[in-house]
Amino acid sequence: MHRGLKWLAILTTLGMLFVLIGGALVTKTDSGMGCGRSWPLCHGEIIPSQLTIKTIIELAHRFVSGSVGILLLILSIWSWKAIGGKRETKFLVVLSLFFLILQALIGAAAVVWGQNSFVLALHFGISLISFASVLLLTLLIFEVDQKFNAAALIIDRRMKFHLIGVTIYSYLVVYTGALVRHTNSSMTCLDWPLCFNNSPVLPTNIHQWIQMGHRCAAALIFVWIGYIMLIAIKNYKQYPVIYWGSIIAFILVLLQVIAGASIIFSRGNLYIELLHALFISCLFGLLSYFLLLVNRNHYYIKHQNYINKTT
């Protein structure tokens, strides 16, 4: 059932992931001005006569983003018609399209008019929401024939609080990480976990504050997800999606921390930077799926209470 839709959903999800990684590559290589102040053209041309590495990176990112935008539009229309009856489908379709358009507009505005680094840092987070929406839509598509059904689930109040809280908080971690890139603060602290020679002295400039602020935010989410994993291992063995999902989340956040430290030790290796962006993208997608499960559980309880009152 809906075999073509499934393949399209997988392709679009992978495409959105490439958009995220491509955006990180553009920022890391300082290729945002690879096409000058021209958008959607590049230096006023479709294909500029003089191609530099930065121009190629920016052009490739625009091409991938545009292609994925077309795929997402097709996926949205097809999903609306095929599985529009599922409660979350239309919301996810609108959310994914809205944030994809928003990130494109912010990217275009940054090229044409320029933007403050604190505004540009929102770009990655906005793209991340669009990616998570497409990922959740893909999971819904695979649930249609009940091969991937995790709806029958009971989540207690404590776990709900932690899943909702850590997902919202992860967005702050994402923003601080993007801010590190956009303010060129990656190498402002040459030691890890503290700043210089592991000295406990407070940061002395804005770049060090941004870097250390991100490290503190990352440390908290590492501990928080580890605590959630312990709760799941103890109390949710009967629900594999929570049990294994929390373990995978902890592995992803651990890899994220290792990648973050490795960026410092390798003095800003590009491939490690891209892995850093990949791990947080996958983690945010997984946490967003937990939010979907929490919402379903809340709706199920509310529906059952309504039935009990009317019978």
Secondary structure, DSSP 8 states (H G I E B T S, - for coil): --HHHHHHHHHHHHHHHHHHHHHHHHHHTT-TTTTTT-SSSBTTBSS-SS--HHHHHHHHHHHHHHHHHHHHHHHHHHHHHHHTTSTTHHHHHHHHHHHHHHHHHHHHHHHHT---HHHHHHHHHHHHHHHHHHHHHHHHHHHTTTTT---S----HHHHHHHHHHHHHHHHHHHHHHHHHHTT-TTS--SSSSSSTT------SHHHHHHHHHHHHHHHHHHHHHHHHHHHHHH-TT-HHHHHHHHHHHHHHHHHHHHHHHHHHTTS-HHHHHHHHHHHHHHHHHHHHHHHHHHHHHHHHHHHHHHHHH-
